[in-house]
Amino acid sequence: MNSSQLHLLMADDDEEDCLMFQEALQEITVTAKFTKVYDGEKLVQWLTQTPDNLPDFLFLDLNMPRKNGHECLEEIKKSPQLQSLFVIIFSTTVDTLNIDKLYEAGANYYIQKPNSFTKLIRIIEQILNLSEEERRIQPLKENFVLSFNG
């Protein structure tokens, strides 16, 4: 992994999930700047106002007020300035039809929110340890969903 500081952006209206994610980051040996927004409108606004400072990873919840994760993903992938953004859907949804739609819409990975702090740390480490090359392409569909809940 690159030794420079990574920038992670999380869009999730659940403050407790954001706090737990931030605490998990502190357990990982990676230097990361963490930014969070609490709704989809704020996410799109943040991304369009800082096109020269886009995050290395966007962790996107699906169920948010004002603009949901599906709508945000669609806007991101339609924007020439944002379409290369590495988007990880981070949600409790387990509906396979919904997950298939997210894959088709261009999300890079889907993570079912882990049911323990230890699993959260492991899944974040797995994502942050992807090489730059792995972050440039969408994985095969069978590798799209990452989960430690099984």
ROVEX-873884 format. One line per 5 residues: number of its first residue (from 1); their letters; for each residue y, x, z of N, C-alpha, C. Coordinates in nm, 4 decimals, decimal comma. Layout:
N
NUM = A = Y:X:Z:Y:X:Z:Y:X:Z  ...;
# end
This chain:
150
1 = MNSSQ = -0,1180:0,0841:0,0000:0,0000:0,0000:0,0000:0,1235:0,0881:0,0000  0,2243:0,0415:-0,0623:0,3515:0,1108:-0,0679:0,4081:0,1256:0,0735  0,4617:0,2434:0,1041:0,5113:0,2671:0,2396:0,6509:0,2098:0,2625  0,7167:0,1639:0,1561:0,8477:0,1036:0,1751:0,8324:-0,0326:0,2409  0,9418:-0,0802:0,2964:0,9374:-0,2067:0,3694:0,9135:-0,3243:0,2746;
6 = LHLLM = 0,8192:-0,4083:0,3117:0,7929:-0,5303:0,2365:0,8849:-0,6403:0,2857  0,9181:-0,7321:0,1974:0,9995:-0,8470:0,2360:0,9146:-0,9722:0,2191  0,8953:-1,0454:0,3280:0,8177:-1,1685:0,3284:0,9117:-1,2849:0,3543  0,8965:-1,3877:0,2751:0,9742:-1,5098:0,2932:0,8755:-1,6219:0,3209  0,9027:-1,6986:0,4252:0,8164:-1,8113:0,4595:0,8979:-1,9396:0,4522;
11 = ADDDE = 0,8437:-2,0373:0,3791:0,9060:-2,1695:0,3712:0,8109:-2,2679:0,4382  0,8472:-2,3114:0,5569:0,7612:-2,4005:0,6356:0,8483:-2,4726:0,7375  0,8341:-2,6034:0,7456:0,9167:-2,6798:0,8394:0,8602:-2,6802:0,9807  0,7412:-2,6253:1,0003:0,6793:-2,6209:1,1327:0,7212:-2,4910:1,2028  0,8146:-2,5040:1,2966:0,8676:-2,3853:1,3652:0,7590:-2,3097:1,4406;
16 = EDCLM = 0,6615:-2,3821:1,4948:0,5529:-2,3175:1,5677:0,4676:-2,2299:1,4737  0,4391:-2,2809:1,3536:0,3650:-2,2013:1,2549:0,4440:-2,0762:1,2156  0,5739:-2,0908:1,1979:0,6584:-1,9759:1,1624:0,6567:-1,8710:1,2732  0,6673:-1,9169:1,3974:0,6668:-1,8246:1,5109:0,5321:-1,7522:1,5216  0,4230:-1,8259:1,5052:0,2906:-1,7653:1,5122:0,2720:-1,6630:1,3996;
21 = FQEAL = 0,3213:-1,6958:1,2802:0,3132:-1,6042:1,1664:0,3916:-1,4764:1,1973  0,5105:-1,4922:1,2512:0,5948:-1,3776:1,2865:0,5278:-1,2915:1,3936  0,4650:-1,3538:1,4913:0,3930:-1,2790:1,5955:0,2733:-1,2055:1,5363  0,2047:-1,2685:1,4417:0,0910:-1,2028:1,3758:0,1383:-1,0799:1,2984  0,2537:-1,0900:1,2358:0,3093:-0,9748:1,1621:0,3310:-0,8546:1,2541;
26 = QEITV = 0,3678:-0,8801:1,3766:0,3921:-0,7715:1,4725:0,2628:-0,6997:1,5098  0,1485:-0,7632:1,4862:0,0183:-0,7033:1,5170:-0,0354:-0,6183:1,4013  0,0325:-0,6226:1,2891:-0,0128:-0,5536:1,1681:0,0678:-0,4257:1,1492  -0,0007:-0,3210:1,1077:0,0676:-0,1929:1,0878:0,1309:-0,1877:0,9495  0,2288:-0,2718:0,9287:0,3043:-0,2720:0,8042:0,4500:-0,2981:0,8409;
31 = TAKFT = 0,5374:-0,2292:0,7730:0,6797:-0,2511:0,7958:0,7232:-0,3656:0,7060  0,7700:-0,4732:0,7669:0,8051:-0,5911:0,6884:0,9301:-0,6580:0,7422  1,0127:-0,7000:0,6498:1,1271:-0,7843:0,6829:1,0781:-0,9275:0,6660  1,1076:-1,0126:0,7638:1,0590:-1,1502:0,7611:1,1777:-1,2456:0,7592  1,1789:-1,3323:0,6586:1,2827:-1,4346:0,6458:1,2129:-1,5692:0,6423;
36 = KVYDG = 1,2743:-1,6696:0,7036:1,2133:-1,8026:0,6990:1,3183:-1,9079:0,6661  1,2726:-2,0082:0,5962:1,3531:-2,1276:0,5694:1,2654:-2,2470:0,6062  1,3290:-2,3567:0,6442:1,2543:-2,4690:0,6995:1,2394:-2,5899:0,6071  1,2890:-2,5828:0,4841:1,2648:-2,6920:0,3898:1,2762:-2,6411:0,2468  1,2271:-2,7219:0,1547:1,2215:-2,6818:0,0149:1,3568:-2,6629:-0,0506;
41 = EKLVQ = 1,4537:-2,7462:-0,0157:1,5872:-2,7298:-0,0729:1,6475:-2,5961:-0,0311  1,6317:-2,5612:0,0967:1,6840:-2,4326:0,1459:1,6129:-2,3154:0,0760  1,4834:-2,3316:0,0499:1,4091:-2,2265:-0,0193:1,4663:-2,2022:-0,1586  1,4781:-2,3062:-0,2374:1,5284:-2,2907:-0,3737:1,6710:-2,2364:-0,3714  1,7517:-2,2846:-0,2792:1,8888:-2,2357:-0,2649:1,8873:-2,0862:-0,2315;
46 = WLTQT = 1,8051:-2,0447:-0,1359:1,7973:-1,9039:-0,0954:1,7550:-1,8179:-0,2137  1,6515:-1,8601:-0,2857:1,6007:-1,7813:-0,3981:1,7037:-1,7677:-0,5102  1,7742:-1,8753:-0,5407:1,8705:-1,8692:-0,6508:1,9982:-1,7950:-0,6119  2,0282:-1,7881:-0,4827:2,1476:-1,7157:-0,4385:2,1224:-1,5672:-0,4178  1,9951:-1,5262:-0,4129:1,9630:-1,3847:-0,3904:1,8647:-1,3333:-0,4963;
51 = PDNLP = 1,8954:-1,3526:-0,6260:1,7993:-1,3137:-0,7298:1,7720:-1,1632:-0,7360  1,8619:-1,0828:-0,6806:1,8408:-0,9375:-0,6807:1,7674:-0,8897:-0,5562  1,7379:-0,9806:-0,4663:1,6709:-0,9448:-0,3404:1,5531:-1,0383:-0,3138  1,4740:-1,0630:-0,4176:1,3613:-1,1545:-0,4021:1,2547:-1,0922:-0,3131  1,1815:-1,1756:-0,2403:1,0779:-1,1237:-0,1509:0,9570:-1,0710:-0,2291;
56 = DFLFL = 0,8810:-0,9839:-0,1647:0,7557:-0,9366:-0,2231:0,6495:-1,0461:-0,2168  0,6570:-1,1296:-0,1129:0,5610:-1,2368:-0,0916:0,6350:-1,3616:-0,0453  0,6018:-1,4749:-0,1041:0,6525:-1,6037:-0,0579:0,5342:-1,6839:-0,0053  0,5375:-1,7168:0,1233:0,4372:-1,8024:0,1856:0,4958:-1,9425:0,1879  0,4366:-2,0331:0,1111:0,4945:-2,1641:0,0850:0,4075:-2,2766:0,1397;
61 = DLNMP = 0,4626:-2,3532:0,2333:0,3949:-2,4716:0,2853:0,4115:-2,5838:0,1836  0,3183:-2,6777:0,1826:0,3265:-2,7890:0,0886:0,4052:-2,9065:0,1438  0,3860:-2,9370:0,2704:0,4457:-3,0560:0,3304:0,5738:-3,0203:0,4032  0,6843:-3,0257:0,3278:0,8160:-2,9953:0,3843:0,9113:-3,1073:0,3481  1,0157:-3,1240:0,4283:1,1159:-3,2270:0,3965:1,2062:-3,1839:0,2798;
66 = RKNGH = 1,2749:-3,2794:0,2253:1,3753:-3,2642:0,1206:1,3185:-3,2220:-0,0147  1,2251:-3,1281:-0,0149:1,1581:-3,0859:-0,1376:1,0259:-3,0248:-0,0944  0,9152:-3,0787:-0,1447:0,7853:-3,0288:-0,0991:0,7441:-2,9016:-0,1741  0,6360:-2,8431:-0,1300:0,5898:-2,7176:-0,1880:0,5526:-2,7278:-0,3345  0,4982:-2,8423:-0,3750:0,4650:-2,8618:-0,5170:0,5910:-2,8536:-0,6027;
71 = ECLEE = 0,6956:-2,9234:-0,5588:0,8216:-2,9238:-0,6331:0,8833:-2,7842:-0,6372  0,8769:-2,7141:-0,5247:0,9319:-2,5776:-0,5189:0,8560:-2,4849:-0,6137  0,7231:-2,4922:-0,6105:0,6416:-2,4080:-0,6983:0,6749:-2,4357:-0,8443  0,6891:-2,5620:-0,8792:0,7220:-2,5986:-1,0168:0,8566:-2,5378:-1,0586  0,9568:-2,5488:-0,9719:1,0887:-2,4912:-1,0032:1,0819:-2,3391:-1,0166;
76 = IKKSP = 1,0082:-2,2756:-0,9270:0,9951:-2,1293:-0,9285:0,9310:-2,0839:-1,0588  0,8229:-2,1474:-1,0985:0,7490:-2,1042:-1,2165:0,8203:-2,1384:-1,3465  0,9153:-2,2317:-1,3429:0,9936:-2,2654:-1,4625:1,1169:-2,1767:-1,4783  1,1541:-2,1069:-1,3729:1,2752:-2,0245:-1,3756:1,2444:-1,8834:-1,4243  1,3102:-1,8375:-1,5312:1,2866:-1,7010:-1,5795:1,3145:-1,5943:-1,4726;
81 = QLQSL = 1,4100:-1,6192:-1,3840:1,4437:-1,5228:-1,2789:1,3412:-1,5220:-1,1655  1,2687:-1,6314:-1,1472:1,1801:-1,6452:-1,0308:1,0319:-1,6498:-1,0648  0,9971:-1,6706:-1,1902:0,8578:-1,6988:-1,2244:0,7594:-1,5874:-1,1913  0,8073:-1,4642:-1,1746:0,7152:-1,3556:-1,1398:0,6967:-1,3418:-0,9881  0,7625:-1,4266:-0,9122:0,7506:-1,4241:-0,7666:0,6056:-1,4484:-0,7244;
86 = FVIIF = 0,5573:-1,3688:-0,6286:0,4205:-1,3797:-0,5785:0,4174:-1,4895:-0,4741  0,3550:-1,6024:-0,5071:0,3579:-1,7218:-0,4229:0,2203:-1,7478:-0,3635  0,2153:-1,7516:-0,2316:0,0939:-1,7845:-0,1588:0,1163:-1,9203:-0,0938  0,0365:-2,0180:-0,1329:0,0452:-2,1485:-0,0688:-0,0209:-2,1349:0,0683  0,0494:-2,1804:0,1712:0,0052:-2,1647:0,3099:0,0100:-2,3028:0,3728;
91 = STTVD = -0,1051:-2,3722:0,3729:-0,1043:-2,5132:0,4103:-0,2333:-2,5545:0,4797  -0,2307:-2,6698:0,5435:-0,3500:-2,7242:0,6079:-0,4326:-2,8083:0,5112  -0,3767:-2,8428:0,3975:-0,4442:-2,9264:0,2986:-0,5747:-2,8625:0,2512  -0,6808:-2,9428:0,2449:-0,8090:-2,8920:0,1958:-0,8577:-2,9711:0,0740  -0,7741:-3,0559:0,0195:-0,8084:-3,1374:-0,0960:-0,8244:-3,0495:-0,2204;
96 = TLNID = -0,9462:-3,0446:-0,2743:-0,9729:-2,9540:-0,3868:-0,8954:-2,9909:-0,5129  -0,8714:-3,1192:-0,5370:-0,7914:-3,1575:-0,6540:-0,6492:-3,1046:-0,6410  -0,5943:-3,1140:-0,5215:-0,4609:-3,0622:-0,4934:-0,4586:-2,9100:-0,5126  -0,5588:-2,8424:-0,4617:-0,5671:-2,6965:-0,4736:-0,5810:-2,6566:-0,6203  -0,6589:-2,7309:-0,6974:-0,6721:-2,7033:-0,8413:-0,5375:-2,7155:-0,9124;
101 = KLYEA = -0,4599:-2,8175:-0,8756:-0,3270:-2,8362:-0,9358:-0,2346:-2,7178:-0,9035  -0,2445:-2,6668:-0,7820:-0,1617:-2,5528:-0,7424:-0,1994:-2,4278:-0,8226  -0,3279:-2,4104:-0,8462:-0,3731:-2,2975:-0,9280:-0,3172:-2,3107:-1,0693  -0,3312:-2,4295:-1,1265:-0,2817:-2,4538:-1,2625:-0,1297:-2,4375:-1,2701  -0,0596:-2,4681:-1,1618:0,0866:-2,4563:-1,1594:0,1332:-2,3112:-1,1454;
106 = GANYY = 0,0393:-2,2189:-1,1173:0,0760:-2,0781:-1,1155:0,0843:-2,0109:-0,9804  0,0435:-2,0793:-0,8736:0,0418:-2,0124:-0,7431:-0,0556:-1,8950:-0,7504  -0,0290:-1,7901:-0,6742:-0,1149:-1,6718:-0,6785:-0,2374:-1,6840:-0,5882  -0,2185:-1,7415:-0,4701:-0,3306:-1,7624:-0,3779:-0,3044:-1,8876:-0,2978  -0,4124:-1,9399:-0,2419:-0,4041:-2,0531:-0,1515:-0,4705:-2,0120:-0,0208;
111 = IQKPN = -0,3992:-2,0269:0,0885:-0,4543:-1,9980:0,2209:-0,4523:-2,1260:0,3027  -0,5692:-2,1644:0,3490:-0,5736:-2,2742:0,4459:-0,5289:-2,2136:0,5783  -0,4308:-2,2745:0,6420:-0,3798:-2,2192:0,7673:-0,4962:-2,1956:0,8632  -0,5106:-2,0710:0,9097:-0,6237:-2,0376:0,9977:-0,6161:-2,1112:1,1310  -0,7343:-2,1299:1,1922:-0,7405:-2,2025:1,3179:-0,7397:-2,1102:1,4398;
116 = SFTKL = -0,7107:-1,9813:1,4181:-0,6965:-1,8906:1,5322:-0,5978:-1,7793:1,4968  -0,5399:-1,7217:1,5997:-0,4429:-1,6135:1,5823:-0,5082:-1,4918:1,5168  -0,6296:-1,4578:1,5587:-0,7009:-1,3431:1,5028:-0,7258:-1,3615:1,3533  -0,7656:-1,4816:1,3143:-0,7890:-1,5095:1,1724:-0,6582:-1,5037:1,0931  -0,5496:-1,5479:1,1535:-0,4197:-1,5401:1,0883:-0,3830:-1,3943:1,0609;
121 = IRIIE = -0,4020:-1,3088:1,1577:-0,3733:-1,1661:1,1399:-0,4573:-1,1104:1,0244  -0,5850:-1,1425:1,0226:-0,6749:-1,0904:0,9187:-0,6342:-1,1370:0,7794  -0,5961:-1,2629:0,7662:-0,5609:-1,3156:0,6350:-0,4279:-1,2567:0,5866  -0,3335:-1,2380:0,6772:-0,2059:-1,1760:0,6394:-0,2301:-1,0316:0,5957  -0,3116:-0,9592:0,6712:-0,3444:-0,8215:0,6332:-0,4080:-0,8164:0,4949;
126 = QILNL = -0,4983:-0,9095:0,4675:-0,5650:-0,9123:0,3376:-0,4630:-0,9292:0,2248  -0,3699:-1,0201:0,2422:-0,2669:-1,0432:0,1398:-0,1747:-0,9221:0,1261  -0,1272:-0,8695:0,2388:-0,0310:-0,7590:0,2327:-0,0927:-0,6297:0,1804  -0,2237:-0,6197:0,1848:-0,2901:-0,4998:0,1345:-0,3275:-0,5084:-0,0131  -0,2893:-0,6162:-0,0798:-0,3124:-0,6239:-0,2237:-0,2274:-0,5175:-0,2929;
131 = SEEER = -0,2835:-0,4546:-0,3931:-0,2082:-0,3535:-0,4675:-0,1014:-0,4215:-0,5531  -0,0051:-0,3436:-0,5991:0,0989:-0,3995:-0,6861:0,0366:-0,4583:-0,8120  -0,0677:-0,3939:-0,8621:-0,1366:-0,4448:-0,9808:-0,2001:-0,5809:-0,9527  -0,2635:-0,5944:-0,8363:-0,3259:-0,7218:-0,7992:-0,2210:-0,8316:-0,7809  -0,1002:-0,7927:-0,7457:0,0064:-0,8915:-0,7256:0,0690:-0,9356:-0,8574;
136 = RIQPL = 0,0394:-0,8667:-0,9665:0,0979:-0,9024:-1,0952:0,0203:-1,0117:-1,1671  -0,1049:-1,0324:-1,1287:-0,1885:-1,1282:-1,1999:-0,2464:-1,2316:-1,1042  -0,2706:-1,3491:-1,1575:-0,3353:-1,4528:-1,0780:-0,4852:-1,4222:-1,0749  -0,5495:-1,4348:-0,9590:-0,6934:-1,4064:-0,9528:-0,7727:-1,5117:-1,0302  -0,8990:-1,4839:-1,0507:-0,9868:-1,5859:-1,1071:-0,9881:-1,7057:-1,0132;
141 = KENFV = -1,0110:-1,8225:-1,0684:-1,0038:-1,9451:-0,9892:-1,0956:-1,9415:-0,8668  -1,2137:-1,8806:-0,8792:-1,3072:-1,8775:-0,7666:-1,2584:-1,7865:-0,6524  -1,1569:-1,7031:-0,6794:-1,0998:-1,6150:-0,5755:-0,9638:-1,6621:-0,5270  -0,9205:-1,7802:-0,5712:-0,7872:-1,8313:-0,5424:-0,7693:-1,8718:-0,3956  -0,8704:-1,9321:-0,3356:-0,8611:-1,9812:-0,1986:-0,9097:-1,8747:-0,1020;
146 = LSFNG = -0,8253:-1,8398:-0,0057:-0,8608:-1,7443:0,0986:-0,8689:-1,8206:0,2299  -0,9808:-1,8071:0,2989:-0,9969:-1,8787:0,4243:-1,0920:-1,8057:0,5173  -1,0588:-1,8068:0,6453:-1,1456:-1,7514:0,7478:-1,1895:-1,8618:0,8426  -1,1807:-1,9865:0,8014:-1,2120:-2,0990:0,8892:-1,3580:-2,1409:0,8835  -1,4344:-2,0809:0,7924:-1,5705:-2,1259:0,7675:-1,6681:-2,1048:0,8784;
# end
